[in-house]
Amino acid sequence: MRRRSLNTRPQVRSFILLALLFSSSFFAISQVTDNYHIVQAYPHDQHAFTQGLVYVDGHLFESTGIKGQSTLREVDLETGRIERMQLVSDQYFAEGLTDWKNTLIQLTWQAHIAFVYDRATYRLLRTFHYQGEGWGLTHDARSLILSDGTATLRFFNPETFKEVRRITVTDRGKPVTQLNELEYIHGEIYANIWHANRIARISPTTGRVVGWIDLKGLMPRDQLSSDEAVLNGIAYDAAHNRLFVTGKLWPKIFEIALVPEKAKLVPVRHAK
């Protein structure tokens, strides 16, 4: 009996090892998915094709798109009233928006040009050019961060507007495309996914998606006027730790609080 038990131990170890390998090859720990609850809802211009949203120094700024309708505007959060508005030339389809120091920087979709405005007066200070399309724009402490609808995020020097680096955004090794409006929050890049009711939380160092925010059900479909009335707009009030989200042609802006969900084992799909 003793000799037999000694002989079977390697077999037991092998069985356990194979079981672990089997489980790890078919399952992986998913990123944490945050749900939400609504803290407050505010009125929003339902005709605004929202492309960029920024909250800075107590003021809400918005970039809206569509050629012939594109604007840069300041909006009163509580009432939804447009307090100040700058029309963008009809030849441009305005896109993402961010602040930098005392300026606002607004992208255009396919014209490869961005406008730099004085934040206090909306006076156009200068322009800069970039390759590819412009979708979303945000910044960290040193760089502007631009999305163009692909899985690539590009980082630019905000003074010279020269590209300094880029990352590829991936979720469990697969590229994540359709990255749209951006916001930099607590050391992560939050990104809307076009035509999806979720926001990716992205590491600015590796490009890896570290979590998702599931906003399904935030805006009922029967309150939307178009199939293009999709989630698009993230703003963060750093002074009061408030997170705002809205969408194109949405009648409301929502202040939300995130509700973390525990990570789960999820199946890993293998190529055939």
C-alpha positions as CSV (number, residue, x, y, z in Angstrom):
1,M,0.0,0.0,0.0
2,R,2.8,2.4,0.9
3,R,4.6,1.7,-2.4
4,R,1.4,2.2,-4.3
5,S,0.6,5.6,-2.7
6,L,4.1,6.8,-3.4
7,N,3.8,5.8,-7.0
8,T,0.4,7.6,-7.4
9,R,1.5,11.0,-6.0
10,P,3.1,12.2,-9.2
11,Q,-0.1,11.2,-11.0
12,V,-2.2,13.3,-8.6
13,R,0.1,16.3,-9.0
14,S,-0.1,15.9,-12.8
15,F,-3.9,15.8,-12.6
16,I,-4.1,18.9,-10.4
17,L,-1.7,20.7,-12.8
18,L,-3.7,19.8,-15.8
19,A,-6.9,20.9,-14.1
20,L,-5.4,24.3,-13.4
21,L,-4.1,24.7,-16.9
22,F,-7.4,23.6,-18.3
23,S,-9.3,26.2,-16.2
24,S,-6.9,29.0,-16.9
25,S,-7.0,28.3,-20.6
26,F,-10.8,28.5,-20.7
27,F,-11.4,31.2,-18.1
28,A,-9.9,34.6,-17.2
29,I,-10.6,37.2,-14.6
30,S,-12.7,39.9,-16.3
31,Q,-12.2,43.6,-15.6
32,V,-14.5,45.1,-13.0
33,T,-17.7,46.5,-14.6
34,D,-19.1,49.5,-12.8
35,N,-22.8,50.0,-12.7
36,Y,-24.3,53.4,-11.8
37,H,-27.0,55.2,-10.0
38,I,-28.4,58.6,-10.9
39,V,-27.5,61.4,-8.5
40,Q,-29.3,64.1,-10.4
41,A,-30.6,64.9,-13.9
42,Y,-30.3,68.3,-15.5
43,P,-32.0,69.7,-18.7
44,H,-30.0,69.6,-21.9
45,D,-30.6,71.0,-25.4
46,Q,-32.2,68.1,-27.3
47,H,-31.0,69.7,-30.6
48,A,-27.3,69.6,-29.5
49,F,-25.3,67.0,-31.4
50,T,-22.9,66.6,-28.4
51,Q,-19.3,65.8,-29.4
52,G,-17.3,67.2,-26.5
53,L,-18.1,68.1,-22.9
54,V,-15.9,69.8,-20.3
55,Y,-16.5,71.0,-16.8
56,V,-13.8,73.4,-15.5
57,D,-13.8,76.1,-12.8
58,G,-17.5,75.8,-12.2
59,H,-18.4,76.2,-15.9
60,L,-19.8,73.6,-18.4
61,F,-18.5,73.8,-21.9
62,E,-19.8,71.8,-24.9
63,S,-18.8,71.2,-28.5
64,T,-21.6,70.3,-30.9
65,G,-21.3,68.9,-34.4
66,I,-22.9,68.7,-37.8
67,K,-21.8,70.9,-40.7
68,G,-23.7,74.2,-40.6
69,Q,-24.7,73.6,-37.0
70,S,-21.4,73.2,-35.1
71,T,-20.9,75.3,-32.1
72,L,-18.8,76.0,-29.0
73,R,-21.0,76.9,-26.1
74,E,-21.1,77.5,-22.4
75,V,-24.2,75.9,-20.7
76,D,-25.7,76.6,-17.3
77,L,-25.8,73.1,-15.8
78,E,-28.9,73.7,-13.6
79,T,-31.2,75.1,-16.3
80,G,-29.7,73.9,-19.5
81,R,-29.6,77.5,-20.8
82,I,-27.0,78.4,-23.3
83,E,-25.1,81.3,-21.8
84,R,-22.6,81.9,-24.5
85,M,-22.2,80.4,-28.0
86,Q,-19.6,80.6,-30.8
87,L,-20.7,79.4,-34.2
88,V,-18.1,77.3,-36.1
89,S,-17.7,77.9,-39.8
90,D,-20.2,75.9,-41.9
91,Q,-17.3,74.1,-43.6
92,Y,-16.4,72.3,-40.4
93,F,-18.0,69.4,-38.4
94,A,-16.9,70.2,-34.8
95,E,-15.9,67.3,-32.6
96,G,-14.0,66.8,-29.2
97,L,-13.3,69.5,-26.7
98,T,-10.9,70.0,-23.8
99,D,-9.4,72.8,-21.8
100,W,-5.8,73.6,-21.4
101,K,-4.7,76.4,-19.0
102,N,-6.9,79.4,-20.0
103,T,-7.9,78.0,-23.4
104,L,-10.4,75.7,-24.9
105,I,-9.3,73.4,-27.8
106,Q,-11.9,72.1,-30.2
107,L,-11.3,69.4,-32.8
108,T,-12.9,69.0,-36.3
109,W,-13.9,65.6,-37.7
110,Q,-12.3,65.4,-41.1
111,A,-10.7,68.8,-41.7
112,H,-7.5,67.9,-39.7
113,I,-7.7,71.2,-37.9
114,A,-8.2,72.2,-34.3
115,F,-9.2,75.6,-32.9
116,V,-7.7,77.1,-29.8
117,Y,-9.9,79.7,-28.1
118,D,-9.4,82.0,-25.2
119,R,-11.7,80.4,-22.6
120,A,-12.9,83.8,-21.2
121,T,-13.8,85.5,-24.5
122,Y,-14.0,82.7,-27.1
123,R,-11.5,84.7,-29.2
124,L,-9.7,82.4,-31.6
125,L,-6.0,82.4,-30.7
126,R,-4.6,79.9,-33.2
127,T,-5.1,76.6,-35.0
128,F,-3.1,73.5,-35.4
129,H,-3.2,70.6,-37.8
130,Y,-3.1,66.8,-37.2
131,Q,-3.3,63.7,-39.4
132,G,-6.4,61.5,-39.4
133,E,-9.8,62.2,-38.1
134,G,-10.6,64.0,-34.9
135,W,-13.2,62.4,-32.6
136,G,-12.5,63.0,-28.8
137,L,-10.0,65.1,-26.9
138,T,-8.9,65.3,-23.3
139,H,-5.6,66.0,-21.5
140,D,-3.5,64.7,-18.6
141,A,-0.9,66.9,-16.8
142,R,1.4,67.1,-19.8
143,S,-0.3,66.1,-23.0
144,L,-3.4,66.4,-25.1
145,I,-4.9,63.0,-25.8
146,L,-6.8,62.5,-29.1
147,S,-9.1,59.7,-30.4
148,D,-9.8,59.2,-34.1
149,G,-12.3,56.3,-34.1
150,T,-9.6,53.6,-34.2
151,A,-8.1,51.7,-31.3
152,T,-5.2,54.3,-31.2
153,L,-5.0,57.2,-28.8
154,R,-2.4,59.8,-29.6
155,F,-0.6,62.2,-27.2
156,F,0.4,65.7,-28.3
157,N,2.5,68.4,-26.8
158,P,-0.1,71.1,-26.0
159,E,2.3,74.0,-26.8
160,T,3.8,72.7,-30.0
161,F,1.0,70.3,-31.0
162,K,3.6,67.7,-32.0
163,E,2.8,64.1,-31.4
164,V,4.9,62.6,-28.6
165,R,3.6,59.1,-28.3
166,R,0.6,56.8,-28.9
167,I,-1.0,53.8,-27.4
168,T,-3.3,51.0,-28.7
169,V,-6.3,50.3,-26.6
170,T,-7.0,46.6,-25.9
171,D,-9.4,44.6,-23.9
172,R,-8.0,41.1,-23.1
173,G,-5.6,41.5,-26.0
174,K,-8.1,42.6,-28.6
175,P,-8.1,46.1,-30.0
176,V,-11.0,48.3,-28.9
177,T,-12.1,50.6,-31.8
178,Q,-14.8,53.4,-32.1
179,L,-13.2,55.3,-29.2
180,N,-15.0,58.6,-29.1
181,E,-15.4,61.3,-26.5
182,L,-12.7,61.3,-23.8
183,E,-12.2,62.5,-20.3
184,Y,-9.1,62.1,-18.0
185,I,-10.2,61.1,-14.5
186,H,-8.2,59.8,-11.5
187,G,-5.2,58.8,-13.7
188,E,-7.4,56.9,-16.3
189,I,-8.8,57.8,-19.7
190,Y,-12.6,57.4,-19.8
191,A,-13.8,56.8,-23.4
192,N,-17.2,56.5,-24.9
193,I,-17.5,53.7,-27.4
194,W,-19.6,55.0,-30.4
195,H,-23.0,53.4,-30.5
196,A,-22.5,51.6,-27.3
197,N,-24.0,52.2,-23.8
198,R,-20.7,51.8,-22.0
199,I,-17.5,53.7,-21.2
200,A,-14.1,52.1,-21.2
201,R,-11.6,53.0,-18.4
202,I,-8.2,52.9,-20.0
203,S,-4.6,52.9,-18.6
204,P,-2.8,55.8,-20.3
205,T,0.5,53.9,-19.9
206,T,-0.4,50.5,-21.5
207,G,-3.6,51.2,-23.3
208,R,-5.2,48.2,-21.5
209,V,-8.9,48.5,-20.6
210,V,-8.9,48.2,-16.8
211,G,-12.7,48.4,-16.4
212,W,-16.0,49.2,-18.0
213,I,-18.9,51.4,-17.0
214,D,-22.2,50.0,-18.0
215,L,-24.7,52.8,-18.7
216,K,-27.5,50.6,-20.2
217,G,-30.9,52.0,-19.5
218,L,-29.6,55.5,-18.6
219,M,-31.7,57.2,-21.2
220,P,-34.9,55.3,-22.3
221,R,-35.2,54.8,-26.1
222,D,-38.7,56.3,-26.2
223,Q,-37.2,59.7,-25.2
224,L,-34.7,59.7,-28.1
225,S,-35.4,61.3,-31.4
226,S,-32.9,59.5,-33.6
227,D,-30.8,56.3,-34.0
228,E,-27.8,58.7,-33.8
229,A,-28.9,59.9,-30.3
230,V,-26.2,57.8,-28.7
231,L,-24.2,58.1,-25.5
232,N,-21.5,60.7,-26.0
233,G,-20.3,63.2,-23.5
234,I,-18.2,62.8,-20.3
235,A,-17.3,65.7,-18.0
236,Y,-15.7,65.6,-14.5
237,D,-16.0,68.2,-11.8
238,A,-12.7,67.7,-10.0
239,A,-13.4,70.2,-7.3
240,H,-16.5,68.3,-6.1
241,N,-15.9,64.8,-7.5
242,R,-18.9,64.8,-9.8
243,L,-19.2,62.8,-12.9
244,F,-21.5,64.0,-15.7
245,V,-22.6,62.1,-18.8
246,T,-24.9,62.8,-21.7
247,G,-25.4,61.9,-25.4
248,K,-26.0,63.4,-28.8
249,L,-29.5,64.9,-29.0
250,W,-30.3,63.9,-25.4
251,P,-32.7,66.0,-23.4
252,K,-30.8,65.4,-20.2
253,I,-27.3,65.5,-18.6
254,F,-26.9,63.0,-15.8
255,E,-24.8,63.3,-12.7
256,I,-24.0,59.7,-11.8
257,A,-22.2,57.8,-9.1
258,L,-20.4,54.5,-10.0
259,V,-21.4,51.3,-8.3
260,P,-18.5,48.7,-8.6
261,E,-19.3,45.2,-9.4
262,K,-17.0,42.3,-8.4
263,A,-14.8,40.8,-11.1
264,K,-16.0,37.5,-12.5
265,L,-14.6,34.4,-14.3
266,V,-15.4,34.8,-18.0
267,P,-14.9,32.3,-20.8
268,V,-11.9,32.9,-23.0
269,R,-12.6,32.4,-26.7
270,H,-9.9,30.6,-28.6
271,A,-9.3,30.8,-32.3
272,K,-10.2,27.7,-34.2
